[in-house]
C-alpha cells in the first residue's frame, strides 16, 4: 500500500510543471519596440484570419450564439447554478435544431424536389397569365421589350436559380456527405466557442476592465453592458422575428392553397434576415407560384405579404427588439446597401449588427467627450507713463 502511494505521488509529481528557478530577469525594451511588437502581432493575426476565413466564421458564429443564449442563461441563473443554466440552454437549443432537422428538413427536401419536377408546368401557366397583366406596362414603355420577352428572361433567371439550389441540395451523395461533415465540424466549433465564452464571461469582463485605466473602469463597465445588451437583444429578437414570419407565411399560404407552402415559408424566414428588402424578395416566388394557381390567389398572396411586412415592421420588431437598434430607417437601408457593395451577402447580413455597435460607441463617447475651452489670452492693462511732479512741489501758475 505504501509502495503504491509512493508511486502515485511520483507520477503526479511528473505531471506538475517545474517550479521557477528564481525571479524572471527583465528584458528592457523601449516603448517604440513594444509598439512595433504589438503591430507585428496584430498584422500576423489579420494575415491568419485573411488566409483562413473559416476562423472568422467560427468566431463570429460562436460569439453570436453566446450572445443569443446569454439572455436565457441570465434568466435561468436565478433558479440554478450558472453552469447548469448554460447546459440547459444548449440542450434546449440543440433539441430544437434536431427536431427541425428530423421533421422540417425532410418536408423541405420533398417539396423542393416536387417544385423542380413541376417547373415546366408552372412555366406554362405563367406564360398564359402574365402577358395580359403586363400589357398596361408595355403601353407606357415600362418594359424592356415585349411581355413575352420579359417573361422569358424572368422565367429563365428564376428557374435557373431554383434548379441550381435544388441541384446543390439534392446532388450526389458524396458531395452531400462531404458538405455535411464540414458543416458538422463548423457547428461543433461554433458551439465549443460559445460554451467557453459563456463560461468565461466574467473572466473576459474582468480582463476587459483591467485593460482600461483605473479612473475609466466604471465607464468601461457601462460600455461592456451596452454592447452585450444591444447585440444579444438584436440577435435574439431577429431569430424570433424570422421564426414568426416563416410560420405565419407558411400557414397563410397553405390556407390560400398555394403549393409548397412550407418551402416558401422557409424561404421567407431566410430572406427576412435582410432588412426591408428581404420581405419583398421572399414574396416573389410565392406570388409567382400563386399566379400559376389563379390571378385571385396571386392577388391575395400579395396582400398577405404586405400585411405580414406591416406586422413585422410596425409591431413585431418594435416589441421584440425594443431599444436594441435605435437607428433611423434611412441609415439602416444605407448600411445594408453599403454592406452589400463591400462584402456581398455577408455584408448585408452583418450591416445592422455593425451599425448597432457603432450606435453604442456613438452614444458612449457623446456622453463623455468634452471639448476643453481655449485658454483666453489675458490682456495686460496699458502701462501708465510716470508723471514727473513740477519742481518746488507746488502747482505752476501761468
PyMOL commands that set and color helices and strands:
alter all, ss='L'
color gray80, all
select helices_A, chain A and resi 2-15+31-51+53-76+82-117+119-139+147-169+173-199+201-211+214-256+261-271+277-293+295-321+329-366
alter helices_A, ss='H'
color red, helices_A
deselect
rebuild
show_as cartoon
